[in-house]
Every structure is written in structure tokens, then in C-alpha cells.
């Protein structure tokens, strides 16, 4: 996950951590806090984000191929870490269901730790889907803006024609407690 994210991040001018890394070399690094190594954790980054929302004809004036939001859902799990199974994310699954998620070409997941990407991929059934072509938050994690940036990056994939349908995910709180899923699609 970390090696792929950093390689993908090379194409992102806003990425903070990029490069070609051998997964075996990364796994040989010392632990930051067992079981996490430095590459398993998103860097702390300062930054901001803005997204322009427009409807109908105005959206078509602003973009040749707008990323139309077709669904959005937000759900919250218990903040009590001992009160839930941390190998699952029911709030993400429920948010995806509420957003009408049925499958996408690309997903931008707000996963500040490598294991969270794996968990989200499994929970959403994204195996075979392109994940975080921007490099994701493992390459740059502007605090309190990273989720909105995932929406912007997914919209960019749609508006540039690199994807017909995209999913964006944002999280907040301890261990994937709050989860938002936004589904977008392009219509030529």
C-alpha cells in the first residue's frame, strides 16, 4: 500500500512524500510504534482545500465534463474502541449503501494508515478498483482537509475522463469512527 501510494504520488504536484520504494525495504524499516512503521502512517501536513459545487448548466459552463454527485452518505460508529470490531467499518458500508454505491472505476480513500486502506478496500469490495491514484493521504495529509481533498481528487478523475464513476471517502474520529462516502459520475 505504501509503496504503491508513493509511486502514484509522483504524479501529484501537491504530494509531500513520493518516490519508488521496494516493499521489502519498507518492511525492513524499524517500527515507529509497533506494529506501525513510519511508512504506514500519513505525514502531518498543513494545507487547505476548496471544492466548487455547481448544478445544471452552470456546472457545464465551468467544466467540459463535470463530476456529477450521484450520492452521498455519512455514518458514525461508536467512539468506544472496545465496543466495536476494529477489523470492520460498518459506518463506511452503511454510508456507501446510502450513497447508492454499486461499483466504480476509481476510489480515493481517506486512509491515514496503510491497514485502513486494506480494511476499506475489503469492506467496500474494491478489489480490482484503482485506489488513490493521487497517492492518497499517505503522500500528504492536510489535517481537517484531507477528506475534502479525496472528493476533489475523485472528481478530477471523472472530469478528466480517467474514470466514468468514482468514489470518494472521508473519515474522522478514532479508528475510522465517522465515514462519508461520495459517489460521482461523468456524463459526456
Secondary structure, 3 states (H helix, E strand, C coil): CHHHHHHHHCCCCCCCCCCCCCHHHHHHCCEEECCEEHHHECCCECCCCCCCCCCHHHHHHHCCCCEEEEEEEEEECCCCHHHCCCCCCHHHHHHHHHCCCCCCCEEECCCCEHHHHHHHHHHHCCCCCEECCCCHHHCCCECCCHHHHHHHHHHHHHHCCCCCEEEEEEEECCCCCEEEEEEEEECC
